[in-house]
């Protein structure tokens, strides 16, 4: 109580000094507490930029649409659970089959939204969906058993996706793209980071499609059909100029049927298809087994529109016990791709693995 009174007196003093027309520090941020049985959306609608909406432990059956910058949606940990309402959805987010949506409007990005410490599960499309955002942060979220993506975003920059778990989702655990419903060149994410996440039993652990300038690092990816997919096509600018490093990618051996873009997926660690200037380095990739054209530890593969991989560097990875091979360059028309100092035993073509301390790229790995 004393602290609250001191804050109140400070606000009053600031108003007196600054005049009645000045904004009070008390008006800058507020904390809106929501209990089970109450509406999260109502609290979000009441909140102002800079406010925090705090969710007490319990089960909330609704979708949440955020259209305000600098809003923080914070749960009490994994015991704060958001799932579908089980009736006609009340907002556009739920009508689209999503759990939590962060959406910019009018061509202006939504800035500085934070989502953390909660579980979102069972939605027809995505657990968390973002479009038109800048500096969105998703931290300590569990996204489970959603029909398509666990955590997904498009048209967004400087996103931070960290310390989350995406499990049992129908497509990618984490999915980032330039746009979902339109074609077009790769967009610059301006330094998006996907780090320290746990991805398991999805179709693909992490998919980055037609984007540039981002980091995928220190993630644990296991039990999916495929680990990490970097996907591009013939559009300009090309997908790539990004880094995939220090990830642990193990036993992604589920079988998933193919689609119009790719053959069936099974036993794939890291796939580059139609990408350029991707650095894949210092990853631990082991124990993948499959008979798909995409099967293997690290695989370069032409895109579905026959666009080649160019100037990618695969270096200093530990790639072992993958079948049919640890390293595969199945893009013979690709140019400037290099395999350097990787610890492995088998490759396609032969000679891509480091042998007896050899640190020089094998000539056949360049594609030139």
N, C-alpha and C positions, 0 to 999 in steps of 0.2 A: 504493500500500500504506500509506504514512504517513497519508494522509487517512482511509482505512478504519479504521486503528488508532485515530486520534484520535476518530473518531465512536464507535467501540466503547467507548473509555475514558470518553467523555462519557456514554454510555448507562449504563455501570456506576456512574459517580459519581452520576448522577441517581437510580438505583435505591437506592443506599446512603443518599442523603439522604432520599429519599421513603419508604424502607422497602420490604421485599420485596414487599409487596402492591401497590405503585404500578405503573402502566403504564409500561413503558419507551418512550422516544422511538424506539428501534430498531424497535418493533413497529408504529409508526404507518403507514409506507408501505414498499412493496417494489416492485422492478422484476422482472417475470417475462419473460424473453426466450424467444421461440418462433422456431424455425428451420423452413424448408420440410421437410415430412415429419412434423413434430410437430403435435399437436392444439392449436389455439387454444382450443377449448372446455375442454379439460382445464386450461389455464392460467387461463382465466376462472373456472372452478369453484374453483381453489385460491386465487385472489386474494381479498383482503379489501377492504372499502370504503377508498378512498384509494390503492390500489395502481395501478400502470401495467402493462399487458400490452403489450410491445413486439414487433412482428412484423418479423423480418428480411426483406430483399428475397427474393422468390420467389413461387411459385404455391401457394395453399392451397385445397384442394377440400373445402369444408365450409360449413355455416351456423353462425352464432354467436349464442347466446341469452344476453343480459345481464339479470340480475335483481337486481343489487347496486348500491346507490347509490355515487356518487363513484368509479366505476371509469373508468380511461382506457385506451382501446384505440388504440394508435398504431402506424402503419406507418412504413416508411422511404421514403415517397413513392409515386409511381405504379408503381414496380416491385414493390410489395407488392400482390398480386392475390388476391382471394377470389372463387371461382366454385363452381357446384354440384358436389356430390360425384360425381354420375353413378351413384349407387346409392340405395338406400332411405335417406332422411334420418334422422340420428341424434337430432334434437331437434324440438320443436314448431315452431321457427322454419323449419327446412328443410322440414318436412312441410307448412307453409303456403305454401311456394314463395318464401320470403324469404332474403336473404343474411345481414344482421345485424339482430337484433331487440333492442329495448330496451323491456322490458315491466314495468310496475308490477303488483302483485298485491294482492288483498284491499282494493281501494279506496284504497290508499295510493300516492301517486306515487313513482316512482323518481327520486332527485334527483342532479343534478350529474354525470351520465355524459357523457364526452367521447369522440368518435370523430374521428380525424384522420389525414391523410397516407396514404391507401391507395386502391386501386381495388376496386370490387365490381361484378361483371358477370355477365350471362347467367342470372339467376334468373327463374323463371316468373312471379313476382309483383313484389316490390319489392327493390331493392338494399338500402336501409335502411328499416326499419319501426319506428315508435315508438308506444307506446300507454301512457297514464297516466304521463307523465314531467313533471318540473319542472327547468328550467335544463339541458336537454339541449343539447350543443354538437356540431355537425357541421361540420368545417372541413377544407378542402383534400382533399376526397374526390372521386373520379371514379366516377360511377354510370352504367354503360353497358349498353345492350342488354338491359334487364330487361323482362319481359312487360307490366307495368302501370306502376308508378311508379319513378322513380329514388330519391328521398328522400321519405318519406311519414310523416305522423303524425296522430294523433287524441287527444282527451282530454288534451291536453298544454298546459303553460303555460311562458312565458318561454324558449322555444326560441330558439337562435341557429343559423342556417344561413348560413354565410359562406364565400366563396371556394371554392365547389365547382363541378364540371362535371357536368351531367346531359345525356347525349347518347343518342339513338336508343332511348329508352324508349317502350313501347307507349301509355301515356297521358301523364300530366303528368311533367315532369322533377322538379318539386317540388310536392307535394300536401299541403295542410293542411286538416283538417276537424274539426268537433265530434265526430262519430262517423261511422263508415263504414257500418255495417250497420243503423243505427237512424235514425229520424227524430227531430227535436227542434229546439229553439231554438238560436240561435247561442251559442257559449260564448266567454267572455272569455279571450283567450290571455295577458293580463296583460303585454303588451309583447313578444311574439315578434317577431324580426327576421329578414328574408330579404334579405341584402345581398351584393353583389359576386359573384354566381354567374353562370355561363355555361350557358345553356340552348339546346340546338340539336337539331334533327331529332327532337323528341318530337311527340306529338299536340298538347299544349299546353305552353308553357314553365312557367308557374306557375299553379296553381289554388288559390284559397282559398275554401272552401265552408262556409257557415254558421258563421263565426267572426267575432270582433270584436277591436278593440284590437291591431293589429299594423302593422308597417312592411314594405313591399316597396320596396327602393331600390337604385340603382346596379347593377342587374343588366343583363347583356348577353343579349338574347333574339332569336335569329334562326334562320330555316330550319325553324321548327315550322309546324303548321297554324294555330295561334293563339298569341298572346303571353302575355297575362295575363288570366285569367278570375276575376272576383269573383262568386260564385254564392250566391244565397239563395232562399228560398221563403216560404210563408205562416206559418211557425213563428215563435214569439216566445220570446226577443227576436230581432229581425231581424238578418240578416247585414249587416255594414258597420262604420261608425265606425272606419275604418282609412285608411291613407295609402299611395298608390302614387306614388312620385316619383323623378325623376332616373334613370329607366331608359332604356336604349337598345334600341329594339324595331324591328327591321328585317326586311323581306322574309319574313314568316311566311306562305308561300304554298303549302305542301304541301296536298294534298287528303286530308281524313279523313272517312269516312262518319259520318252522324248516329247518334243513339241515341234511347232513349225520352224523354230530357230535352231534347235540342238537335238542330237540323238539322245537316246536314253543315257542316264547318268548313274554311274556306280564306280566306287573306288577311285575318286578323283581328289587330289590334294589341292593344287593351285592350277587354274586354267587361265591362259591368256588367249583371247580370240579377237582379232581385229584391233589390237592395241599397239601403241607406240611409246617408246621411252619409259617403260615401266621398270623400276628397280625392284627385284625380288631377291632379298638377301637375309641371311642369318635365320632362316626359318628351320624348324624341326618338323620334318614331314615323313611319316613312317606308317607302314602296315596297311597300305591301301591295296585292295584286290578287286578286280573287275574285268569285264570283257567288252566294255564300251569303247568306241573310238576315243573317248575322253579319259579313259582309265590310265592312271599312272601318278607318280609323285608330283612332278611339275610338267605340264603339257602345254606346248604352243600349238594352236589349232586355228585354221582359217575360219572366219566368221561365216554365218549362214548366207551372206551375200558375197562370199569368196574374197573378202578383204583380208589382206595379209597382215601379219605382225611385223613390225619394223623397229629396229634399234632398241630392243629390250635387253636388259642385262640381268642374267640369272647368276648370282655369285654367292659363294660362301654359305650355301645351305647344307644342312645335314639331311640327306634324302636316302632312306634305306628301307629294305624289305617291302617295296612296292611292286605289284605285279599287274601288268606284264613288265613294266620297266620303272626305274626311278625317275629318269629324265627322258622326255620325248619332244623332239621337234618334228611335229606332223604338219608343218607348214613349209614345205620345201621351197616355195617361191618367196618366202619372207626374206627381208634384207636387213643385214646389220645386227641380227640377234646374236648374243654372245652367252656362252656358258663358261664360267670361270671359277675355279677353285671350289667346286661343289664336291662334298664327300658322298659318294654313291657307288653302286656296284654295276648297275645295268643302265644302258641308255639306247635310244633310238634316234639317229643312227649311233653306231658304236663309237666310243672314244670321247664322249662328253664328260665323263667323270674324271676327277683328279686321280692320277696314278703316280705313285712313288715320288710324291712331293712336287709333281709337275704343276705349275701355276699358269701355264699358257693355254688360252682357249684353243680347242681343237678346230682346225680350219673348216670342217664341215658344219660347225655350229653357227657360222656367220651368215649362212644363207646367201652369200654373194658369189 
